[in-house]
């Protein structure tokens, strides 16, 4: 069932939720219905339910949806974005059920699926949730990747002689504070734009993002080809750069463009790679599915709440982490360090 942008569905009673995952401010569930063939449930097929956590004091879902529709969709178009729309929860009385599901996850033996610092968190008693396109496997042979592209270009506040990009400088700071002495497996976002012509960048990204794939497999080839040819990340990098010309340290007043840049520096990229099996069309000719790549979690950032944190963090990074002069020196995978 086609739903126009801005339309609001109404979740019916009787649906059953299963915990899928969560972030700092939201939880995602899979929904099933007693009668999946019912006309009232067809519009929910292919979607997950996202709901806000209690006590987070973030923007309401209608505000987030309005921002997505009016500020994000015009930039990227719908094909490059994980589809989302509001859903009215009032009729369903589902919030108590969702919290029971979370309680069960907290008590799961031998180990909860939830992150330790998320245990105990519950869903807020809100009127609206959000239906988000399900970017998990469509078939058992699909391979799915989720990652945050982060800062695809250098921070305008970074020193001219920086030896690390903003994301890798932040990683060095995190490692230094953790004091574990090791490098977490990650990747440099700058490699995402160099993989078109830099084999070392391509190799580093594949090692970080698809280590499970056989380098001689069709799926590995499809992902490598996507890295070399996609326009999605190039567009994301361009908008990030155009929206923030001066950097965090020079921000005093509200700037919608900078707010957009920070939202796009914290979004997620979902990639679904089809399996090697090809589907035959009506004429019996093999028709290969293509790689699907979309941006999700593009949420408006709370300027007043975040600006102090952003500025303080940037000041910390300028105290040696951009230049790589902290002691002891942390190892990162930054493209600038490799150069």
Secondary structure, 3 states (H helix, E strand, C coil): CCCCCCCCEECCCCCEEEEEEECCCEEEEEEECCCCCCHHHHHHCCEEEEEEECCCCCCCHHHHHHHHHHHHHHHHCHHHECCEEEEECCCCCCHHHHHHHHHHHHCCCCCCCCCHHHCCCCECCCCEEEEEECCCCCCCCCEEEEECCCCCCCCCCCCCCCCCCHHHHHHHHHHHHHCCCCCCCCCCCCHHHHCCCCHHHHHHHHHHHCCCCCCCCHHHHHHHHHHHHCCHHHHHHHHHHHHCCCCHHHCCCCCHHHHHHHHHCCCEEEEEECCCCCEECCCCCEECCCCEEEEECCCCCCHHHHHHHHHHHHHHHHHHHCCCCCCCCCCCCCHHHHC
